[in-house]
């Protein structure tokens, strides 16, 4: 999926917040920001955040409290990750998405 300028801005902002919270030094922040600015795909850019913990609790309006599969479709600002798993409760394949605050969301993949 192509990366929009809005996506880049959100990711760079999130990296800045991680740096402000002491998780990234200046050199690492600069390296990750450079990758995000040069990235062509969302997957490539979001890889710069995937190893960092969530910044804040997602707002209640975004979380549905259903556990795995907490959303029927991803929100427009969620970025897909390469992570997938089988929900043991429903036996569905779930895809992991992250929002720019670092929150993780799970969306069931359509059966093939």
Jmol script that loads the backbone (N, CA, C; Angstrom):
load data "model"
ATOM      1  N   UNK A   1       0.846  -1.157   0.000  1.00  0.00           N
ATOM      2  CA  UNK A   1       0.000   0.000   0.000  1.00  0.00           C
ATOM      3  C   UNK A   1       0.899   1.229   0.000  1.00  0.00           C
ATOM      4  N   UNK A   2       0.603   2.178  -0.888  1.00  0.00           N
ATOM      5  CA  UNK A   2       1.420   3.378  -0.981  1.00  0.00           C
ATOM      6  C   UNK A   2       1.299   4.236   0.265  1.00  0.00           C
ATOM      7  N   UNK A   3       2.340   4.960   0.554  1.00  0.00           N
ATOM      8  CA  UNK A   3       2.418   5.802   1.734  1.00  0.00           C
ATOM      9  C   UNK A   3       2.054   7.235   1.354  1.00  0.00           C
ATOM     10  N   UNK A   4       1.083   7.807   2.047  1.00  0.00           N
ATOM     11  CA  UNK A   4       0.686   9.189   1.773  1.00  0.00           C
ATOM     12  C   UNK A   4       1.532  10.155   2.588  1.00  0.00           C
ATOM     13  N   UNK A   5       1.495  11.422   2.219  1.00  0.00           N
ATOM     14  CA  UNK A   5       2.213  12.440   2.993  1.00  0.00           C
ATOM     15  C   UNK A   5       1.653  12.527   4.405  1.00  0.00           C
ATOM     16  N   UNK A   6       0.350  12.358   4.549  1.00  0.00           N
ATOM     17  CA  UNK A   6      -0.271  12.379   5.878  1.00  0.00           C
ATOM     18  C   UNK A   6       0.260  11.235   6.719  1.00  0.00           C
ATOM     19  N   UNK A   7       0.373  10.045   6.130  1.00  0.00           N
ATOM     20  CA  UNK A   7       0.942   8.893   6.847  1.00  0.00           C
ATOM     21  C   UNK A   7       2.367   9.198   7.295  1.00  0.00           C
ATOM     22  N   UNK A   8       3.169   9.762   6.392  1.00  0.00           N
ATOM     23  CA  UNK A   8       4.553  10.100   6.740  1.00  0.00           C
ATOM     24  C   UNK A   8       4.589  11.064   7.925  1.00  0.00           C
ATOM     25  N   UNK A   9       3.752  12.111   7.851  1.00  0.00           N
ATOM     26  CA  UNK A   9       3.720  13.102   8.932  1.00  0.00           C
ATOM     27  C   UNK A   9       3.369  12.456  10.265  1.00  0.00           C
ATOM     28  N   UNK A  10       2.384  11.574  10.266  1.00  0.00           N
ATOM     29  CA  UNK A  10       1.968  10.906  11.501  1.00  0.00           C
ATOM     30  C   UNK A  10       3.065  10.007  12.055  1.00  0.00           C
ATOM     31  N   UNK A  11       3.732   9.297  11.173  1.00  0.00           N
ATOM     32  CA  UNK A  11       4.803   8.411  11.614  1.00  0.00           C
ATOM     33  C   UNK A  11       5.997   9.192  12.160  1.00  0.00           C
ATOM     34  N   UNK A  12       6.353  10.283  11.488  1.00  0.00           N
ATOM     35  CA  UNK A  12       7.453  11.116  11.971  1.00  0.00           C
ATOM     36  C   UNK A  12       7.082  11.723  13.329  1.00  0.00           C
ATOM     37  N   UNK A  13       5.842  12.147  13.483  1.00  0.00           N
ATOM     38  CA  UNK A  13       5.380  12.679  14.767  1.00  0.00           C
ATOM     39  C   UNK A  13       5.482  11.609  15.864  1.00  0.00           C
ATOM     40  N   UNK A  14       5.047  10.404  15.552  1.00  0.00           N
ATOM     41  CA  UNK A  14       5.111   9.320  16.532  1.00  0.00           C
ATOM     42  C   UNK A  14       6.562   9.026  16.921  1.00  0.00           C
ATOM     43  N   UNK A  15       7.465   9.019  15.943  1.00  0.00           N
ATOM     44  CA  UNK A  15       8.873   8.798  16.254  1.00  0.00           C
ATOM     45  C   UNK A  15       9.399   9.914  17.158  1.00  0.00           C
ATOM     46  N   UNK A  16       8.987  11.149  16.898  1.00  0.00           N
ATOM     47  CA  UNK A  16       9.395  12.263  17.742  1.00  0.00           C
ATOM     48  C   UNK A  16       8.911  12.099  19.176  1.00  0.00           C
ATOM     49  N   UNK A  17       7.693  11.594  19.325  1.00  0.00           N
ATOM     50  CA  UNK A  17       7.160  11.360  20.669  1.00  0.00           C
ATOM     51  C   UNK A  17       7.952  10.262  21.388  1.00  0.00           C
ATOM     52  N   UNK A  18       8.315   9.222  20.648  1.00  0.00           N
ATOM     53  CA  UNK A  18       9.133   8.162  21.251  1.00  0.00           C
ATOM     54  C   UNK A  18      10.481   8.725  21.698  1.00  0.00           C
ATOM     55  N   UNK A  19      11.065   9.581  20.886  1.00  0.00           N
ATOM     56  CA  UNK A  19      12.332  10.195  21.252  1.00  0.00           C
ATOM     57  C   UNK A  19      12.169  11.065  22.492  1.00  0.00           C
ATOM     58  N   UNK A  20      11.089  11.838  22.536  1.00  0.00           N
ATOM     59  CA  UNK A  20      10.829  12.706  23.684  1.00  0.00           C
ATOM     60  C   UNK A  20      10.636  11.902  24.968  1.00  0.00           C
ATOM     61  N   UNK A  21      10.128  10.680  24.829  1.00  0.00           N
ATOM     62  CA  UNK A  21       9.920   9.819  25.992  1.00  0.00           C
ATOM     63  C   UNK A  21      11.168   8.987  26.316  1.00  0.00           C
ATOM     64  N   UNK A  22      12.261   9.251  25.601  1.00  0.00           N
ATOM     65  CA  UNK A  22      13.531   8.615  25.918  1.00  0.00           C
ATOM     66  C   UNK A  22      13.763   7.254  25.307  1.00  0.00           C
ATOM     67  N   UNK A  23      12.938   6.843  24.363  1.00  0.00           N
ATOM     68  CA  UNK A  23      13.098   5.518  23.753  1.00  0.00           C
ATOM     69  C   UNK A  23      14.066   5.512  22.579  1.00  0.00           C
ATOM     70  N   UNK A  24      14.309   6.678  22.001  1.00  0.00           N
ATOM     71  CA  UNK A  24      15.206   6.780  20.852  1.00  0.00           C
ATOM     72  C   UNK A  24      16.188   7.914  21.079  1.00  0.00           C
ATOM     73  N   UNK A  25      17.452   7.640  20.800  1.00  0.00           N
ATOM     74  CA  UNK A  25      18.451   8.705  20.826  1.00  0.00           C
ATOM     75  C   UNK A  25      18.357   9.520  19.548  1.00  0.00           C
ATOM     76  N   UNK A  26      19.096  10.599  19.499  1.00  0.00           N
ATOM     77  CA  UNK A  26      19.040  11.505  18.347  1.00  0.00           C
ATOM     78  C   UNK A  26      19.441  10.792  17.063  1.00  0.00           C
ATOM     79  N   UNK A  27      20.529  10.038  17.098  1.00  0.00           N
ATOM     80  CA  UNK A  27      20.984   9.354  15.883  1.00  0.00           C
ATOM     81  C   UNK A  27      19.966   8.332  15.398  1.00  0.00           C
ATOM     82  N   UNK A  28      19.397   7.572  16.319  1.00  0.00           N
ATOM     83  CA  UNK A  28      18.397   6.566  15.929  1.00  0.00           C
ATOM     84  C   UNK A  28      17.134   7.238  15.416  1.00  0.00           C
ATOM     85  N   UNK A  29      16.722   8.321  16.037  1.00  0.00           N
ATOM     86  CA  UNK A  29      15.572   9.081  15.554  1.00  0.00           C
ATOM     87  C   UNK A  29      15.819   9.570  14.136  1.00  0.00           C
ATOM     88  N   UNK A  30      16.963  10.145  13.896  1.00  0.00           N
ATOM     89  CA  UNK A  30      17.289  10.650  12.555  1.00  0.00           C
ATOM     90  C   UNK A  30      17.293   9.523  11.524  1.00  0.00           C
ATOM     91  N   UNK A  31      17.842   8.363  11.903  1.00  0.00           N
ATOM     92  CA  UNK A  31      17.880   7.222  10.976  1.00  0.00           C
ATOM     93  C   UNK A  31      16.468   6.771  10.625  1.00  0.00           C
ATOM     94  N   UNK A  32      15.628   6.624  11.644  1.00  0.00           N
ATOM     95  CA  UNK A  32      14.263   6.150  11.401  1.00  0.00           C
ATOM     96  C   UNK A  32      13.439   7.166  10.612  1.00  0.00           C
ATOM     97  N   UNK A  33      13.591   8.439  10.931  1.00  0.00           N
ATOM     98  CA  UNK A  33      12.873   9.477  10.187  1.00  0.00           C
ATOM     99  C   UNK A  33      13.297   9.457   8.717  1.00  0.00           C
ATOM    100  N   UNK A  34      14.582   9.290   8.461  1.00  0.00           N
ATOM    101  CA  UNK A  34      15.062   9.232   7.078  1.00  0.00           C
ATOM    102  C   UNK A  34      14.427   8.064   6.325  1.00  0.00           C
ATOM    103  N   UNK A  35      14.314   6.918   6.976  1.00  0.00           N
ATOM    104  CA  UNK A  35      13.680   5.760   6.330  1.00  0.00           C
ATOM    105  C   UNK A  35      12.212   6.065   6.024  1.00  0.00           C
ATOM    106  N   UNK A  36      11.501   6.651   6.997  1.00  0.00           N
ATOM    107  CA  UNK A  36      10.082   6.978   6.789  1.00  0.00           C
ATOM    108  C   UNK A  36       9.930   7.966   5.629  1.00  0.00           C
ATOM    109  N   UNK A  37      10.785   8.975   5.575  1.00  0.00           N
ATOM    110  CA  UNK A  37      10.675   9.982   4.522  1.00  0.00           C
ATOM    111  C   UNK A  37      10.977   9.422   3.143  1.00  0.00           C
ATOM    112  N   UNK A  38      11.809   8.398   3.071  1.00  0.00           N
ATOM    113  CA  UNK A  38      12.159   7.783   1.790  1.00  0.00           C
ATOM    114  C   UNK A  38      11.259   6.601   1.421  1.00  0.00           C
ATOM    115  N   UNK A  39      10.492   6.113   2.361  1.00  0.00           N
ATOM    116  CA  UNK A  39       9.670   4.909   2.139  1.00  0.00           C
ATOM    117  C   UNK A  39       8.626   5.148   1.051  1.00  0.00           C
ATOM    118  N   UNK A  40       8.381   4.116   0.283  1.00  0.00           N
ATOM    119  CA  UNK A  40       7.344   4.157  -0.741  1.00  0.00           C
ATOM    120  C   UNK A  40       6.061   3.482  -0.276  1.00  0.00           C
ATOM    121  N   UNK A  41       6.177   2.530   0.653  1.00  0.00           N
ATOM    122  CA  UNK A  41       5.008   1.781   1.106  1.00  0.00           C
ATOM    123  C   UNK A  41       4.783   1.988   2.596  1.00  0.00           C
ATOM    124  N   UNK A  42       3.550   1.795   3.023  1.00  0.00           N
ATOM    125  CA  UNK A  42       3.218   1.879   4.441  1.00  0.00           C
ATOM    126  C   UNK A  42       3.975   0.825   5.239  1.00  0.00           C
ATOM    127  N   UNK A  43       4.067  -0.368   4.676  1.00  0.00           N
ATOM    128  CA  UNK A  43       4.732  -1.463   5.371  1.00  0.00           C
ATOM    129  C   UNK A  43       6.185  -1.130   5.671  1.00  0.00           C
ATOM    130  N   UNK A  44       6.866  -0.546   4.693  1.00  0.00           N
ATOM    131  CA  UNK A  44       8.268  -0.161   4.873  1.00  0.00           C
ATOM    132  C   UNK A  44       8.402   0.912   5.961  1.00  0.00           C
ATOM    133  N   UNK A  45       7.508   1.879   5.964  1.00  0.00           N
ATOM    134  CA  UNK A  45       7.578   2.973   6.934  1.00  0.00           C
ATOM    135  C   UNK A  45       7.194   2.521   8.336  1.00  0.00           C
ATOM    136  N   UNK A  46       6.127   1.733   8.448  1.00  0.00           N
ATOM    137  CA  UNK A  46       5.664   1.319   9.779  1.00  0.00           C
ATOM    138  C   UNK A  46       6.667   0.402  10.459  1.00  0.00           C
ATOM    139  N   UNK A  47       7.548  -0.200   9.687  1.00  0.00           N
ATOM    140  CA  UNK A  47       8.594  -1.046  10.268  1.00  0.00           C
ATOM    141  C   UNK A  47       9.490  -0.245  11.213  1.00  0.00           C
ATOM    142  N   UNK A  48       9.529   1.067  11.056  1.00  0.00           N
ATOM    143  CA  UNK A  48      10.340   1.910  11.932  1.00  0.00           C
ATOM    144  C   UNK A  48       9.709   2.106  13.308  1.00  0.00           C
ATOM    145  N   UNK A  49       8.443   1.705  13.462  1.00  0.00           N
ATOM    146  CA  UNK A  49       7.750   1.834  14.744  1.00  0.00           C
ATOM    147  C   UNK A  49       7.428   0.499  15.393  1.00  0.00           C
ATOM    148  N   UNK A  50       7.512  -0.560  14.640  1.00  0.00           N
ATOM    149  CA  UNK A  50       6.969  -1.843  15.084  1.00  0.00           C
ATOM    150  C   UNK A  50       7.634  -2.375  16.352  1.00  0.00           C
ATOM    151  N   UNK A  51       8.887  -2.029  16.589  1.00  0.00           N
ATOM    152  CA  UNK A  51       9.572  -2.531  17.781  1.00  0.00           C
ATOM    153  C   UNK A  51       9.413  -1.623  18.995  1.00  0.00           C
ATOM    154  N   UNK A  52       8.680  -0.531  18.839  1.00  0.00           N
ATOM    155  CA  UNK A  52       8.497   0.420  19.937  1.00  0.00           C
ATOM    156  C   UNK A  52       7.165   0.169  20.640  1.00  0.00           C
ATOM    157  N   UNK A  53       7.109   0.400  21.941  1.00  0.00           N
ATOM    158  CA  UNK A  53       5.849   0.179  22.667  1.00  0.00           C
ATOM    159  C   UNK A  53       4.822   1.251  22.326  1.00  0.00           C
ATOM    160  N   UNK A  54       3.567   0.998  22.633  1.00  0.00           N
ATOM    161  CA  UNK A  54       2.529   2.007  22.376  1.00  0.00           C
ATOM    162  C   UNK A  54       2.828   3.300  23.132  1.00  0.00           C
ATOM    163  N   UNK A  55       2.486   4.416  22.514  1.00  0.00           N
ATOM    164  CA  UNK A  55       2.692   5.718  23.137  1.00  0.00           C
ATOM    165  C   UNK A  55       1.608   6.057  24.142  1.00  0.00           C
ATOM    166  N   UNK A  56       0.393   5.729  23.793  1.00  0.00           N
ATOM    167  CA  UNK A  56      -0.736   6.092  24.655  1.00  0.00           C
ATOM    168  C   UNK A  56      -1.841   5.074  24.432  1.00  0.00           C
ATOM    169  N   UNK A  57      -2.746   5.018  25.370  1.00  0.00           N
ATOM    170  CA  UNK A  57      -3.895   4.141  25.228  1.00  0.00           C
ATOM    171  C   UNK A  57      -4.779   4.689  24.118  1.00  0.00           C
ATOM    172  N   UNK A  58      -5.169   3.847  23.137  1.00  0.00           N
ATOM    173  CA  UNK A  58      -6.072   4.332  22.095  1.00  0.00           C
ATOM    174  C   UNK A  58      -7.364   4.854  22.710  1.00  0.00           C
ATOM    175  N   UNK A  59      -7.919   5.856  22.074  1.00  0.00           N
ATOM    176  CA  UNK A  59      -9.140   6.457  22.608  1.00  0.00           C
ATOM    177  C   UNK A  59     -10.276   5.441  22.624  1.00  0.00           C
ATOM    178  N   UNK A  60     -11.193   5.545  23.602  1.00  0.00           N
ATOM    179  CA  UNK A  60     -12.301   4.592  23.698  1.00  0.00           C
ATOM    180  C   UNK A  60     -13.154   4.538  22.437  1.00  0.00           C
ATOM    181  N   UNK A  61     -13.238   5.614  21.709  1.00  0.00           N
ATOM    182  CA  UNK A  61     -14.053   5.627  20.493  1.00  0.00           C
ATOM    183  C   UNK A  61     -13.478   4.699  19.430  1.00  0.00           C
ATOM    184  N   UNK A  62     -12.168   4.445  19.472  1.00  0.00           N
ATOM    185  CA  UNK A  62     -11.542   3.616  18.458  1.00  0.00           C
ATOM    186  C   UNK A  62     -11.518   2.156  18.850  1.00  0.00           C
ATOM    187  N   UNK A  63     -11.534   1.879  20.146  1.00  0.00           N
ATOM    188  CA  UNK A  63     -11.475   0.503  20.623  1.00  0.00           C
ATOM    189  C   UNK A  63     -12.886  -0.005  20.856  1.00  0.00           C
ATOM    190  N   UNK A  64     -13.150  -1.172  20.390  1.00  0.00           N
ATOM    191  CA  UNK A  64     -14.485  -1.719  20.545  1.00  0.00           C
ATOM    192  C   UNK A  64     -14.588  -2.712  21.678  1.00  0.00           C
ATOM    193  N   UNK A  65     -13.454  -3.096  22.250  1.00  0.00           N
ATOM    194  CA  UNK A  65     -13.481  -4.000  23.387  1.00  0.00           C
ATOM    195  C   UNK A  65     -13.863  -5.434  23.053  1.00  0.00           C
ATOM    196  N   UNK A  66     -13.759  -5.819  21.802  1.00  0.00           N
ATOM    197  CA  UNK A  66     -14.117  -7.180  21.411  1.00  0.00           C
ATOM    198  C   UNK A  66     -12.947  -8.145  21.521  1.00  0.00           C
ATOM    199  N   UNK A  67     -11.797  -7.679  21.953  1.00  0.00           N
ATOM    200  CA  UNK A  67     -10.631  -8.556  21.956  1.00  0.00           C
ATOM    201  C   UNK A  67     -10.113  -8.709  20.542  1.00  0.00           C
ATOM    202  N   UNK A  68      -9.683  -9.910  20.177  1.00  0.00           N
ATOM    203  CA  UNK A  68      -9.213 -10.133  18.817  1.00  0.00           C
ATOM    204  C   UNK A  68     -10.340  -9.817  17.852  1.00  0.00           C
ATOM    205  N   UNK A  69      -9.999  -9.121  16.792  1.00  0.00           N
ATOM    206  CA  UNK A  69     -11.023  -8.725  15.833  1.00  0.00           C
ATOM    207  C   UNK A  69     -11.785  -7.521  16.334  1.00  0.00           C
ATOM    208  N   UNK A  70     -11.075  -6.606  17.035  1.00  0.00           N
ATOM    209  CA  UNK A  70     -11.763  -5.480  17.641  1.00  0.00           C
ATOM    210  C   UNK A  70     -12.292  -4.488  16.624  1.00  0.00           C
ATOM    211  N   UNK A  71     -12.041  -4.699  15.359  1.00  0.00           N
ATOM    212  CA  UNK A  71     -12.571  -3.824  14.324  1.00  0.00           C
ATOM    213  C   UNK A  71     -12.990  -4.674  13.129  1.00  0.00           C
ATOM    214  N   UNK A  72     -14.054  -4.246  12.488  1.00  0.00           N
ATOM    215  CA  UNK A  72     -14.503  -4.944  11.286  1.00  0.00           C
ATOM    216  C   UNK A  72     -13.633  -4.576  10.087  1.00  0.00           C
ATOM    217  N   UNK A  73     -13.213  -3.315  10.037  1.00  0.00           N
ATOM    218  CA  UNK A  73     -12.321  -2.817   8.987  1.00  0.00           C
ATOM    219  C   UNK A  73     -11.304  -1.895   9.648  1.00  0.00           C
ATOM    220  N   UNK A  74     -10.117  -1.765   9.065  1.00  0.00           N
ATOM    221  CA  UNK A  74      -9.121  -0.872   9.657  1.00  0.00           C
ATOM    222  C   UNK A  74      -9.516   0.591   9.484  1.00  0.00           C
ATOM    223  N   UNK A  75      -9.175   1.413  10.453  1.00  0.00           N
ATOM    224  CA  UNK A  75      -9.393   2.853  10.343  1.00  0.00           C
ATOM    225  C   UNK A  75      -8.421   3.417   9.306  1.00  0.00           C
ATOM    226  N   UNK A  76      -8.751   4.579   8.782  1.00  0.00           N
ATOM    227  CA  UNK A  76      -7.947   5.147   7.699  1.00  0.00           C
ATOM    228  C   UNK A  76      -6.516   5.466   8.108  1.00  0.00           C
ATOM    229  N   UNK A  77      -6.272   5.684   9.406  1.00  0.00           N
ATOM    230  CA  UNK A  77      -4.908   6.013   9.827  1.00  0.00           C
ATOM    231  C   UNK A  77      -4.155   4.822  10.405  1.00  0.00           C
ATOM    232  N   UNK A  78      -4.722   3.627  10.360  1.00  0.00           N
ATOM    233  CA  UNK A  78      -4.010   2.434  10.800  1.00  0.00           C
ATOM    234  C   UNK A  78      -3.103   1.959   9.687  1.00  0.00           C
ATOM    235  N   UNK A  79      -1.958   1.429  10.079  1.00  0.00           N
ATOM    236  CA  UNK A  79      -0.991   0.923   9.119  1.00  0.00           C
ATOM    237  C   UNK A  79      -0.857  -0.586   9.293  1.00  0.00           C
ATOM    238  N   UNK A  80      -0.871  -1.338   8.190  1.00  0.00           N
ATOM    239  CA  UNK A  80      -0.778  -2.793   8.309  1.00  0.00           C
ATOM    240  C   UNK A  80       0.644  -3.220   8.672  1.00  0.00           C
ATOM    241  N   UNK A  81       0.731  -4.287   9.435  1.00  0.00           N
ATOM    242  CA  UNK A  81       2.034  -4.893   9.727  1.00  0.00           C
ATOM    243  C   UNK A  81       2.083  -6.227   8.992  1.00  0.00           C
ATOM    244  N   UNK A  82       3.193  -6.868   9.037  1.00  0.00           N
ATOM    245  CA  UNK A  82       3.317  -8.197   8.441  1.00  0.00           C
ATOM    246  C   UNK A  82       2.833  -9.300   9.368  1.00  0.00           C
ATOM    247  N   UNK A  83       2.368  -8.921  10.554  1.00  0.00           N
ATOM    248  CA  UNK A  83       1.960  -9.915  11.547  1.00  0.00           C
ATOM    249  C   UNK A  83       0.561 -10.459  11.258  1.00  0.00           C
ATOM    250  N   UNK A  84       0.446 -11.767  11.375  1.00  0.00           N
ATOM    251  CA  UNK A  84      -0.850 -12.433  11.278  1.00  0.00           C
ATOM    252  C   UNK A  84      -0.842 -13.561  12.307  1.00  0.00           C
ATOM    253  N   UNK A  85      -2.018 -13.912  12.797  1.00  0.00           N
ATOM    254  CA  UNK A  85      -2.120 -15.029  13.730  1.00  0.00           C
ATOM    255  C   UNK A  85      -3.531 -15.600  13.652  1.00  0.00           C
ATOM    256  N   UNK A  86      -3.671 -16.814  14.149  1.00  0.00           N
ATOM    257  CA  UNK A  86      -4.986 -17.454  14.185  1.00  0.00           C
ATOM    258  C   UNK A  86      -5.578 -17.206  15.570  1.00  0.00           C
ATOM    259  N   UNK A  87      -6.759 -16.584  15.601  1.00  0.00           N
ATOM    260  CA  UNK A  87      -7.459 -16.327  16.861  1.00  0.00           C
ATOM    261  C   UNK A  87      -7.956 -17.669  17.384  1.00  0.00           C
ATOM    262  N   UNK A  88      -7.474 -18.125  18.548  1.00  0.00           N
ATOM    263  CA  UNK A  88      -7.875 -19.435  19.046  1.00  0.00           C
ATOM    264  C   UNK A  88      -9.350 -19.505  19.418  1.00  0.00           C
ATOM    265  N   UNK A  89      -9.947 -18.362  19.713  1.00  0.00           N
ATOM    266  CA  UNK A  89     -11.349 -18.342  20.095  1.00  0.00           C
ATOM    267  C   UNK A  89     -12.282 -18.529  18.895  1.00  0.00           C
ATOM    268  N   UNK A  90     -11.912 -17.911  17.760  1.00  0.00           N
ATOM    269  CA  UNK A  90     -12.791 -17.949  16.582  1.00  0.00           C
ATOM    270  C   UNK A  90     -12.217 -18.750  15.425  1.00  0.00           C
ATOM    271  N   UNK A  91     -10.917 -19.105  15.504  1.00  0.00           N
ATOM    272  CA  UNK A  91     -10.198 -19.813  14.456  1.00  0.00           C
ATOM    273  C   UNK A  91     -10.036 -18.977  13.183  1.00  0.00           C
ATOM    274  N   UNK A  92     -10.229 -17.661  13.285  1.00  0.00           N
ATOM    275  CA  UNK A  92     -10.044 -16.771  12.132  1.00  0.00           C
ATOM    276  C   UNK A  92      -8.601 -16.293  12.069  1.00  0.00           C
ATOM    277  N   UNK A  93      -8.125 -16.019  10.859  1.00  0.00           N
ATOM    278  CA  UNK A  93      -6.809 -15.419  10.671  1.00  0.00           C
ATOM    279  C   UNK A  93      -6.972 -13.911  10.877  1.00  0.00           C
ATOM    280  N   UNK A  94      -6.150 -13.376  11.778  1.00  0.00           N
ATOM    281  CA  UNK A  94      -6.217 -11.959  12.117  1.00  0.00           C
ATOM    282  C   UNK A  94      -4.973 -11.252  11.593  1.00  0.00           C
ATOM    283  N   UNK A  95      -5.160 -10.039  11.088  1.00  0.00           N
ATOM    284  CA  UNK A  95      -4.031  -9.208  10.688  1.00  0.00           C
ATOM    285  C   UNK A  95      -3.863  -8.122  11.731  1.00  0.00           C
ATOM    286  N   UNK A  96      -2.612  -7.824  12.058  1.00  0.00           N
ATOM    287  CA  UNK A  96      -2.304  -6.801  13.054  1.00  0.00           C
ATOM    288  C   UNK A  96      -2.056  -5.474  12.338  1.00  0.00           C
ATOM    289  N   UNK A  97      -2.710  -4.442  12.841  1.00  0.00           N
ATOM    290  CA  UNK A  97      -2.551  -3.077  12.336  1.00  0.00           C
ATOM    291  C   UNK A  97      -2.084  -2.219  13.498  1.00  0.00           C
ATOM    292  N   UNK A  98      -1.336  -1.157  13.217  1.00  0.00           N
ATOM    293  CA  UNK A  98      -0.927  -0.225  14.261  1.00  0.00           C
ATOM    294  C   UNK A  98      -1.405   1.170  13.898  1.00  0.00           C
ATOM    295  N   UNK A  99      -1.757   1.932  14.932  1.00  0.00           N
ATOM    296  CA  UNK A  99      -2.099   3.329  14.679  1.00  0.00           C
ATOM    297  C   UNK A  99      -0.871   4.175  14.976  1.00  0.00           C
ATOM    298  N   UNK A 100      -0.949   5.452  14.658  1.00  0.00           N
ATOM    299  CA  UNK A 100       0.221   6.307  14.789  1.00  0.00           C
ATOM    300  C   UNK A 100       0.622   6.544  16.236  1.00  0.00           C
ATOM    301  N   UNK A 101      -0.261   6.247  17.177  1.00  0.00           N
ATOM    302  CA  UNK A 101       0.095   6.350  18.599  1.00  0.00           C
ATOM    303  C   UNK A 101       0.754   5.070  19.095  1.00  0.00           C
ATOM    304  N   UNK A 102       0.854   4.068  18.225  1.00  0.00           N
ATOM    305  CA  UNK A 102       1.488   2.812  18.606  1.00  0.00           C
ATOM    306  C   UNK A 102       0.514   1.752  19.080  1.00  0.00           C
ATOM    307  N   UNK A 103      -0.788   2.058  19.072  1.00  0.00           N
ATOM    308  CA  UNK A 103      -1.785   1.074  19.471  1.00  0.00           C
ATOM    309  C   UNK A 103      -1.902  -0.037  18.444  1.00  0.00           C
ATOM    310  N   UNK A 104      -2.160  -1.231  18.923  1.00  0.00           N
ATOM    311  CA  UNK A 104      -2.303  -2.386  18.045  1.00  0.00           C
ATOM    312  C   UNK A 104      -3.768  -2.733  17.897  1.00  0.00           C
ATOM    313  N   UNK A 105      -4.174  -3.084  16.685  1.00  0.00           N
ATOM    314  CA  UNK A 105      -5.555  -3.427  16.389  1.00  0.00           C
ATOM    315  C   UNK A 105      -5.564  -4.703  15.557  1.00  0.00           C
ATOM    316  N   UNK A 106      -6.627  -5.456  15.695  1.00  0.00           N
ATOM    317  CA  UNK A 106      -6.730  -6.750  15.014  1.00  0.00           C
ATOM    318  C   UNK A 106      -7.974  -6.757  14.141  1.00  0.00           C
ATOM    319  N   UNK A 107      -7.774  -7.129  12.884  1.00  0.00           N
ATOM    320  CA  UNK A 107      -8.870  -7.188  11.926  1.00  0.00           C
ATOM    321  C   UNK A 107      -8.829  -8.554  11.269  1.00  0.00           C
ATOM    322  N   UNK A 108      -9.970  -9.217  11.238  1.00  0.00           N
ATOM    323  CA  UNK A 108     -10.040 -10.539  10.616  1.00  0.00           C
ATOM    324  C   UNK A 108      -9.840 -10.406   9.120  1.00  0.00           C
ATOM    325  N   UNK A 109      -9.056 -11.311   8.558  1.00  0.00           N
ATOM    326  CA  UNK A 109      -8.875 -11.334   7.110  1.00  0.00           C
ATOM    327  C   UNK A 109     -10.071 -12.041   6.486  1.00  0.00           C
ATOM    328  N   UNK A 110     -10.421 -11.623   5.307  1.00  0.00           N
ATOM    329  CA  UNK A 110     -11.506 -12.256   4.593  1.00  0.00           C
ATOM    330  C   UNK A 110     -11.104 -13.678   4.219  1.00  0.00           C
ATOM    331  N   UNK A 111     -12.016 -14.641   4.369  1.00  0.00           N
ATOM    332  CA  UNK A 111     -11.683 -16.023   3.994  1.00  0.00           C
ATOM    333  C   UNK A 111     -11.415 -16.113   2.496  1.00  0.00           C
ATOM    334  N   UNK A 112     -10.497 -16.994   2.144  1.00  0.00           N
ATOM    335  CA  UNK A 112     -10.170 -17.157   0.715  1.00  0.00           C
ATOM    336  C   UNK A 112     -10.832 -18.373   0.142  1.00  0.00           C
TER     337      UNK A 112
END
end "model"
wireframe off; spacefill off
backbone 0.3
color backbone group
